Amino acid sequence: MTQLTPTLELALDLISRPSVTPEDAGCQDLMIARLEKLGFDIERMPFGDVKNFYAKRGNSGPNLCFAGHTDVVPTGPENEWTVPPFKPEIIDGVLYGRGAADMKGSLASMITAVEAFVTAHPNHNGQISFLITSDEEGPFVDGTTRVVDALMARNEQVDWCIVGEPSSTHTLGDIIKNGRRGSFSGDLTVYGKQGHVAYPHLAVNPIHLAAPVLDELASTEWDNGNDFFPPTSFQVSNIHSGTGATNVVPGTLSAQFNFRFSSELTFEDLKEKVVTILNKHQLDYDIEWTYNGLPFLTKPGNLVDAMIDAVERTVNVTPQLSTSGGTSDGRFIAKMGTQVVELGPINATIHQLNECVEAESLNQLSTIYQRILENLMAN
């Protein structure tokens, strides 16, 4: 039987709330009640249907912010789960439930870490804050990005930020994400002329027109990356054309693609190169761009050093710094000039059926977060 520590009790409570994005289902109220008892000033910041809050303790000195999200992805077929996704259980030392790894386990660890730290250091140096949203798994329009814009408008300073995304790969703390690649997408429409396949001279096939263009885009070496980022990646994610009939040349083709790009190139650089390739092939086309975020990087320094030390002392693992993987809300916080890092549980089961984490790893994560606070803010 696994002992129910304060961290695990809070994690079970959070996971039991069906907060499928953009719903919060009372998770933030639960967190706010705990933070208010510690003397945090709470600022609820709803935008649209999204609940957000910013909480802060202290009025001067460096601001260390814990950031995360209470929303989770849909469960998938609930009858295929070992336990119901919103009725979490600990079985043989493993905590099952939607959000156990992404990222209600981290939220519980953050809260209990801060509770333990403030109890031990009620007059700690600096400021401790929380930036929490219910719109990380959704369209990310009214969540962290809106809160950051509001904070920047009033010149709120966040010096360091720990995002609780599940960064670990094999063991807790083996990976710290100290940056992320930028991301943007293109929605390309290529125009031809519909006609009968038996009379190709009377039609213009957009599939034939687009194929060499997409091949050139896919084979282009955009950059070589650098010491912190892998080379920029281009991927076609969707493609559609045709009427469904075998004897009709289609009139249009639509294709969606995505770039994950390094700090070697900008959004404008890549757009210009794509347009140059499209124009070279003399296509009749339209294209719409969706910009998801710039790359960001936190180089070794106070925050990274404090995290590495905390991980080594807690789980006897020396973390590797990495910028791999997808995007996170850290990209919005980095706009403030903030040092942003991500540290959370093992990510092997995120977004899957039977999402789970080792229960003890959440207790260890709480200790890691507490030791980071001690390294940076103990008086």
Phi, psi and omega in degrees: 000124178284131178290132180276096176283167175305323179295314182290323177298316179292319178300316178299318180296315180296315183294330182290350182264119188283076187264060178290129188312134005264019181291150177250329174057031176087003180297316183292324176301320179296315179293317181299318180300321179291319182289324178300323179295338180268001179090017177283140169276129187252132175234106176283133186226069179286142173225126184058229180268008188258133175265134176221156168212152175236124181237143182214142175237125183102158185234355182209163180088177182303144181253115175259117185252133170263124184239146179184187184223144179265348180279155179229165177282162177303158189279335193078191183299110185295332181289351178263000177278148175297318172230155178305137189298334180248020170234069190298149177219154171255116183238120180052041176082005181246129179267118180256142175155151179292123183100358181304319179260328188230089352218039182288332174298318177295318180300316178298317180295322178297312183298312182290329176296315180293321177301314181293320182293313182294324176299319180280332184226069183297337179249042184300159175288155170068197183237143174244134181223164175231135173235107189235136181230165171244026184225040177270325182275352182260218184283356179047044179260317186251019182256235186305320182299322179288321178297316179299317179301318180293320179293319179294325181297334179253014175064032174292133182255126171241114186276316182230145178220132174249116176263131187275025179299147181290093186269338188286149184251305183248318177226155181304128175085004182287338179231132168245125176276111179255016176177170177216152175288157172284164182214135167207159184235155175237140176244103188258132172241123178253129183259135172233216176218122182291146179189184180275138182296338180283348181232064185298337179290345178261003182230166174229114188272112182290339177293315179295324179290320186280332186303310180293332178292312180296324178296318180293319177299319183289332184263355181289136172268106188282320175195178180255010185070197178204194184297338185250337186233143172288169179301153178299140184244134174245131178220132170280126184255333178211148176210138182210139174197161175101159180263350186100346178268149182274349184248022181235124170285125183289161180266337181217159171228136174242139179219137174247139179221163182224141171251134163249113194239151182275179178281001178286335183230157175257168174305315181293322177303312184290319176302315181299319180293321178296313180298322178300317179293317179299315182291328179301326181272004174055046178278152165265111189210163165234152177215138176240142185248140173238116184264123185255339178155151177280157170292150174223157183213133172249111182281160178308137183181206185304311184292310181299317179298318179296323180289315180300316179299317182295320179294314182299318182288334184270314186238006177058041177233137174264113185293151169261142176274136185214148173242017183283173176093190184276201179267166174212173178293350176303331182294330178284320181292326180298338178299338182278002186080018185276142168284117186241131175225158178239130179212120180202193186292180175294137188261015189297332186243011183296141179067008181258167166297148179059040174306137186200163172217156170295125184302318182295334181295331178288324173297318178294322179296320176300318178296320178299312179300319180296320180290329173297316177300317180296320181295327186259334195226359179293142179262000000 
